[in-house]
Every structure is written in structure tokens, then in C-alpha cells.
């Protein structure tokens, strides 16, 4: 299953390689660091952190020679919420990250739903 995103009217297919995993800060044979790093990335995407989305897209779109300024301009567009969802789903379905994401995302979503409950009751 491939994931495509649209930035500034151009379509790009997201692809995850060992090189892009290293670019995201995942390190061979360092499970604890990798879980922490992937948790940071996924929690940033789930909470709508624009810096997480920007940094992640810079790494994933490096192969397409997309400039950081182009990504920044695209993030000011109305499709930004869709980008967060697509990139999160990408990590959940990519063969290199789906097992790790399956262990992380449910706990993050549960934690975030508890935060939503606290905000509602305030």
C-alpha cells in the first residue's frame, strides 16, 4: 500500500528506507532509543505538532529533492490536518515501521483521549 501526499499542487509518494529511518533518528540495534524516537514522532503527528510534520516530511521527501521551504509553504495550506493523518497512517502501514507503530499508537491514542476528557471537564 503506497501513500501519496499533495504539496503545493505536486503529488509525492512516501517511501520508507533504511536511510530515511536513520534520518529520523532510528539507530541499528538500539531498541530503546528507536521506541522512544518513534513514540516522539507518532505523538507529534497525533497532536498536530507542525515541527514534527515538517521534519518528518523533509526526511521522507529528500529523495524527491523537495526543499524545506516548499514543505513549509505547503504546511500553511488547508490540507495540513490531512497531511498529519496520512503521515501517521504511513508509519502504521509501512513494512519497516508497522509492528513498532502497532505497539505505540494504541497507547498514545488512549493517553490522548484521557487528556481530552480532562480538557472537557475543566
CORVENTA-V818019 format. One line per field, one symbol per residue. ss: DSSP state (A for helix, B for strand, O for the rest). phi: phi as a letter, one per 20 degrees, with the letter a starting at -180 (. if undefined). psi: psi as a letter, one per 40 degrees, with the letter a starting at -180 (. if undefined). A space follows every 50 residues. Layout:
ss=???
phi=???
psi=???
//
This chain:
ss=OOBBBBBOOBBBBBOOOAAAAAAOOOOOOOAAAAAAAAAAAAAAAAOOOA AAAAAAAAAAOAAAOOOAAAAAAAAOOOOAAAAAAAAAAAAAAOOOOAAA AAAAAAAAAAAAAAAAAAAAAO
phi=.dddcdclndecefcdcffffffeoedgmcgfffffffffffffffemff fffgfffgffdgfelefgfffgfffeefeggffgfffffgffdfgecfff ffeeggffffffffffffffef
psi=hihiihhfeihihhhhiddddddeehhhfgddddddddddddddddefhd ddddddddddeddefhidddddddeeieedddddddddddddehdeeddd dddddddddddddddddddde.
//
